[in-house]
Amino acid sequence: MKNHEGIELDRIVFIGRTFGEYLAMFDLDESGLGKGPVVLDCAAGPSSFTAEARARGYDAVACDVLYDLPAETLADKGCRDVEEVFQKVDGVPHLYVWTYYTDRDHVTAFRHESLKRFTADYACGRGEGRYVRAALPRLPFADRMFSLVLSSHFLFLYGDRLDLEFHVASLKEMVRVASGEVRVFPLQGLDAKPYPHMDALIVSLNAEGIETEIIEVPFEFQKGSNKVLRLLRR
């Protein structure tokens, strides 16, 4: 019997995405990354966006609550989490769109490639200040420090355990450190359903002088998950 409620996880997993996946998920033009002073990936996990952006000559910083751990520990955790998550995805393949990725092996190859590139850059990058330990809803960065803030597969994905107050505070904090815009993806939870408190969230953010917009993006893996929340200062 199929489970139509998505996958179930007992924790927030340590899984990342590549630079190319970020461009698709967030509907970004690579040429725009060079316009700012710095791009922030928050909470980045083992995404290789920062490592790959730096290799392309862009200025990028990643932050995550686990960035006080050694590379070997993070690599081991990342490998284990990929295997656990995709064993569960195997049970609900009908909840995914197999276009960007052709099959399980293809998508897991992306996850392992991201982890590999992140791990290779992490030790040196932490010493150079591009991997910073930080725990939302507080970030150790100055106001308007980043031209663009990206947040992938954290806030709304875990909407069953992160409450509305946490979401509002975290998004306000991301806007605080952004001189430009904030983009958040996805807007659905692990149950493959849209975040249920989005209307209340938008009302709260608008009341704080933050403009909100939901835009469609040319990327969909989890069915229906093809939208980004875009935030701007008024």
Backbone torsions as a table, in degrees:
resi	resn	phi	psi	omega
1	MET	NA	132.6	-178.1
2	LYS	-75.7	142.6	172.1
3	ASN	-93.1	114.5	-177.3
4	HIS	-92.3	7.7	-175.9
5	GLU	-105.2	16.8	177.9
6	GLY	81.0	-172.3	-179.3
7	ILE	-88.5	155.9	178.9
8	GLU	-116.9	129.3	178.6
9	LEU	-125.4	143.4	-178.6
10	ASP	-93.3	4.9	-178.3
11	ARG	-160.8	169.7	172.9
12	ILE	-82.9	119.4	-172.2
13	VAL	-86.3	160.5	-176.9
14	PHE	-105.1	83.6	-177.0
15	ILE	-132.7	137.3	-176.3
16	GLY	-120.9	173.7	177.9
17	ARG	-126.7	161.6	-177.8
18	THR	-88.6	171.4	177.1
19	PHE	-56.8	-46.7	-179.9
20	GLY	-62.2	-39.4	177.0
21	GLU	-64.3	-38.5	178.2
22	TYR	-62.5	-43.5	179.1
23	LEU	-58.2	-41.2	-179.9
24	ALA	-72.0	-48.2	-176.5
25	MET	-61.7	-41.3	-175.5
26	PHE	-96.6	0.8	-179.5
27	ASP	54.2	56.3	-177.7
28	LEU	-105.6	146.3	170.5
29	ASP	-97.4	123.6	-175.8
30	GLU	-54.8	-34.8	-178.0
31	SER	-63.1	-25.3	179.9
32	GLY	-74.1	-15.8	-178.2
33	LEU	-70.7	-19.4	-178.5
34	GLY	-89.2	2.7	-175.0
35	LYS	-84.9	-22.7	-170.2
36	GLY	-93.3	-172.8	161.1
37	PRO	-81.7	-50.3	-173.3
38	VAL	-146.8	145.9	172.1
39	VAL	-105.0	136.4	177.6
40	LEU	-110.6	130.8	172.5
41	ASP	-105.1	116.3	-170.3
42	CYS	-142.3	123.1	-16.5
43	ALA	-84.2	123.2	-162.8
44	ALA	-82.7	-25.5	-174.2
45	GLY	56.7	-142.4	179.1
46	PRO	-95.6	29.9	175.6
47	SER	-65.0	143.2	-178.2
48	SER	-96.9	11.7	179.7
49	PHE	-54.1	-48.8	-177.0
50	THR	-64.8	-45.1	179.3
51	ALA	-61.5	-44.6	-178.3
52	GLU	-72.1	-36.8	177.7
53	ALA	-62.7	-45.0	178.7
54	ARG	-60.8	-40.4	179.7
55	ALA	-64.3	-25.3	178.3
56	ARG	-90.4	-0.3	177.3
57	GLY	94.5	9.3	178.2
58	TYR	-94.5	154.2	-178.8
59	ASP	-94.5	114.5	-175.7
60	ALA	-140.4	148.5	178.4
61	VAL	-132.9	143.6	175.9
62	ALA	-120.5	145.6	174.2
63	CYS	-133.8	149.6	-179.6
64	ASP	-164.7	152.1	-178.8
65	VAL	-67.4	-19.4	-176.8
66	LEU	-96.4	6.8	-174.7
67	TYR	-78.3	14.8	168.7
68	ASP	-97.3	-0.9	-178.0
69	LEU	-93.7	154.2	179.5
70	PRO	-70.8	158.5	-176.7
71	ALA	-58.0	-39.7	-177.1
72	GLU	-63.9	-39.4	179.4
73	THR	-66.0	-42.7	-179.7
74	LEU	-68.1	-38.2	178.5
75	ALA	-63.4	-42.8	179.4
76	ASP	-64.9	-44.2	178.9
77	LYS	-62.7	-43.4	-179.5
78	GLY	-60.6	-43.9	178.6
79	CYS	-61.5	-45.6	-179.4
80	ARG	-64.7	-39.7	-178.0
81	ASP	-69.6	-37.1	176.5
82	VAL	-59.9	-47.2	-177.9
83	GLU	-64.2	-42.4	-179.4
84	GLU	-65.1	-45.1	-177.8
85	VAL	-62.8	-44.8	-174.0
86	PHE	-79.8	-17.2	166.8
87	GLN	-64.0	-35.4	179.2
88	LYS	-78.1	-35.2	175.1
89	VAL	-61.3	-34.7	178.4
90	ASP	-56.2	-28.6	-178.3
91	GLY	-82.1	-13.5	-178.1
92	VAL	-135.9	51.1	-177.2
93	PRO	-63.8	-21.2	179.6
94	HIS	-68.9	-13.2	179.9
95	LEU	-92.0	8.0	-177.1
96	TYR	-127.1	153.0	179.5
97	VAL	-105.2	118.6	-173.4
98	TRP	-100.1	69.7	177.0
99	THR	-118.6	-57.6	176.7
100	TYR	-61.6	-43.1	173.4
101	TYR	-108.5	139.2	-176.5
102	THR	-84.8	-31.6	-178.7
103	ASP	-163.9	-177.8	-177.5
104	ARG	-56.8	-45.5	-177.9
105	ASP	-62.3	-36.4	-179.4
106	HIS	-65.7	-48.9	-177.3
107	VAL	-68.3	-38.7	179.1
108	THR	-69.5	-28.3	175.0
109	ALA	-63.0	-39.4	175.1
110	PHE	-61.2	-42.8	-177.6
111	ARG	-65.4	-41.8	179.9
112	HIS	-71.4	-33.8	177.5
113	GLU	-66.2	-41.5	176.9
114	SER	-60.2	-47.1	-179.9
115	LEU	-61.1	-41.8	-179.6
116	LYS	-62.3	-46.1	-177.9
117	ARG	-69.8	-39.5	176.5
118	PHE	-60.5	-49.6	-176.4
119	THR	-60.8	-39.6	-178.6
120	ALA	-65.6	-28.5	-176.3
121	ASP	-97.3	-17.6	-166.4
122	TYR	-65.1	-50.1	-174.7
123	ALA	-60.8	-50.1	178.8
124	CYS	-67.2	-42.5	-177.8
125	GLY	-64.9	-32.8	178.0
126	ARG	-66.5	-39.3	177.6
127	GLY	-66.7	-29.0	-179.1
128	GLU	-90.9	0.3	174.0
129	GLY	87.8	13.5	179.2
130	ARG	-99.3	-3.9	170.0
131	TYR	-123.1	111.4	-170.2
132	VAL	-120.3	128.5	175.1
133	ARG	-70.6	128.3	179.6
134	ALA	-157.1	145.6	-180.0
135	ALA	-126.5	114.3	174.0
136	LEU	-60.0	146.7	14.9
137	PRO	-96.8	27.4	176.0
138	ARG	-124.9	131.3	-179.4
139	LEU	-119.3	138.7	-176.4
140	PRO	-86.5	47.0	-177.4
141	PHE	-127.0	155.6	-179.9
142	ALA	-74.4	159.6	175.0
143	ASP	-56.8	139.1	173.7
144	ARG	55.7	32.4	-176.3
145	MET	-76.7	-28.0	-172.7
146	PHE	-116.0	137.9	178.9
147	SER	-73.6	-28.2	-178.3
148	LEU	-147.6	134.1	175.8
149	VAL	-119.2	127.6	179.7
150	LEU	-116.8	138.9	177.6
151	SER	-134.2	112.9	-173.3
152	SER	-113.3	128.6	168.4
153	HIS	53.7	47.1	175.0
154	PHE	-134.9	-72.3	-167.3
155	LEU	-55.6	-67.2	-173.5
156	PHE	-78.8	-24.9	177.5
157	LEU	-59.1	-34.1	179.7
158	TYR	-108.6	37.7	179.8
159	GLY	-65.0	-12.9	177.7
160	ASP	-78.8	-13.1	-178.3
161	ARG	-130.3	-10.5	174.7
162	LEU	-108.7	116.6	-170.8
163	ASP	-80.8	174.4	-177.5
164	LEU	-58.3	-42.1	-179.9
165	GLU	-59.5	-41.8	178.6
166	PHE	-64.7	-43.1	179.7
167	HIS	-61.7	-46.9	-179.6
168	VAL	-61.5	-48.0	-179.0
169	ALA	-62.5	-40.9	-178.5
170	SER	-66.9	-42.0	-179.5
171	LEU	-70.1	-38.3	175.1
172	LYS	-60.3	-39.5	-180.0
173	GLU	-67.7	-39.8	176.9
174	MET	-63.3	-41.1	177.6
175	VAL	-64.3	-37.0	179.9
176	ARG	-58.2	-41.4	-175.1
177	VAL	-87.9	0.2	-178.3
178	ALA	-102.2	132.2	171.0
179	SER	-88.2	-21.4	177.2
180	GLY	-110.9	-120.6	-174.8
181	GLU	-114.3	165.8	175.1
182	VAL	-118.3	136.8	174.9
183	ARG	-127.2	135.6	-177.1
184	VAL	-126.3	132.5	178.8
185	PHE	-145.8	140.0	-3.1
186	PRO	-90.0	179.5	178.5
187	LEU	-108.2	12.8	177.7
188	GLN	-115.6	158.7	178.3
189	GLY	-93.6	-177.8	176.7
190	LEU	-62.7	-20.2	177.7
191	ASP	-83.2	5.9	178.9
192	ALA	67.3	17.5	178.4
193	LYS	-110.1	148.1	178.6
194	PRO	-59.0	148.5	177.5
195	TYR	-55.6	122.1	-169.9
196	PRO	-73.0	-15.9	-176.2
197	HIS	-109.4	23.5	-175.9
198	MET	-61.3	-41.4	-179.3
199	ASP	-61.3	-45.0	179.2
200	ALA	-66.0	-37.4	178.0
201	LEU	-61.4	-46.8	-178.6
202	ILE	-64.2	-41.3	177.3
203	VAL	-59.3	-44.8	-179.4
204	SER	-63.9	-42.1	-179.5
205	LEU	-69.1	-42.2	177.6
206	ASN	-60.0	-37.3	179.6
207	ALA	-65.9	-21.8	178.4
208	GLU	-93.8	9.5	178.9
209	GLY	81.0	24.2	-179.4
210	ILE	-108.4	122.2	176.7
211	GLU	-77.7	140.6	-179.3
212	THR	-127.0	145.8	177.4
213	GLU	-150.1	136.1	174.2
214	ILE	-106.3	121.8	-177.3
215	ILE	-122.3	148.4	175.2
216	GLU	-80.5	146.1	-179.8
217	VAL	-124.5	156.5	-177.8
218	PRO	-83.3	47.7	-179.1
219	PHE	-148.6	134.4	175.9
220	GLU	-154.0	122.2	172.7
221	PHE	-116.0	-65.3	170.8
222	GLN	-69.5	130.1	-174.6
223	LYS	-55.6	131.3	178.9
224	GLY	84.7	-8.3	-176.6
225	SER	-94.4	76.3	-177.9
226	ASN	-134.1	34.8	-179.1
227	LYS	-133.7	150.1	178.7
228	VAL	-122.0	141.1	170.8
229	LEU	-90.8	124.4	-178.9
230	ARG	-113.1	129.9	-177.3
231	LEU	-121.8	138.2	179.0
232	LEU	-140.2	146.7	171.6
233	ARG	-67.8	145.8	172.6
234	ARG	-79.8	NA	NA
